[in-house]
Amino acid sequence: MSNPEPGITGATGNLGGRVARRLAEAGIPQRLLVRDLARAPQLPHARAAAITYADTPAVREALSGLETLFMVSAMESQTRVEEHTGFIDAAVAAGVHHLVYVSFAGAAPDATFTHARDHWHTEQYLRASGLNFTFLRDNLYADFMPQLAGEDGVIRGPGGDGRVAAVAQDDIAEVAVRILTDPAPHAGQTYDLTGPEALSLTEVASILTKATGRPVSYQNETMDEARASRAVYNAPEWLVDAWISTYTAIAAGEVATVSNAIPELTGHPATSLEELLRRPV
């Protein structure tokens, strides 16, 4: 049975935008929940409402009448969990029935990737909220792999010989739309969304080289080297820790498991990094 007008957060971003466009192409009404109405995509059968991730009367009003809600994570910050829990409170108060939350592979209180800990705390809060929920535990985005290489074509990080089962955002969006349009069978489910193979960073570099014609290589860093190479950004320590822990999570094997969830939910194989890079931009 179809579900009327899901709410889509992050519609101005890469993943939420993909979900919103797919819903629009299918002729499904939706409510785009964005921080800046001027940036909301102009899509058929869509209307926009301004929100922040908080529990305020305005946010509750923006969510009023929604049965299903797609929630991408807030911007990386030290208050992200508090923003998430406030938004979940608003969803409960507004009468939302089912929340589809974009989490991360291996979310746990002691995950190596520091942001995966935020996702675990959000999952736990959502489990206790009384809402129906579905967790999409995405691996690292395959779409982001080209950006790992610096201007000199070198991927630098303490990833060791670890592997990453990076997932294409289009595949995640396809899964999300299937759940949003028929959420009941997915209530209480956690789906690990990955690519079809786990690649070492040396293999990632080789695939990038072949796809772009630009030489790309991988340099395994020590922790001290990783901090030194990122010092130029003058970022706060918690953010540098997060950047580096992307690689140490790879080294620890925490993003190496390949899942069958995408083939099972979409009916087609998950997109490989090589295939993704061949697609027209």
Secondary structure, DSSP 8 states (H G I E B T S, - for coil): ---S--EEETTTSHHHHHHHHHHHHTT--EEEEES-GGGS---TTEEEEE--SS--HHHHHHHTT-SEEEE----S-TTHHHHHHHHHHHHHHHT--EEEEEEETT--TT-SSHHHHHHHHHHHHHHHTS-EEEEEEE-SBGGGGGGGB-TTSEEEES-TT-EE--B-HHHHHHHHHHHHHS-GGGTTEEEEE--SS-EEHHHHHHHHHHHHSS--EEEE--HHHHHHHHGGG---HHHHHHHHHHHHHHHTTTT----SHHHHHHSS----HHHHHHS--
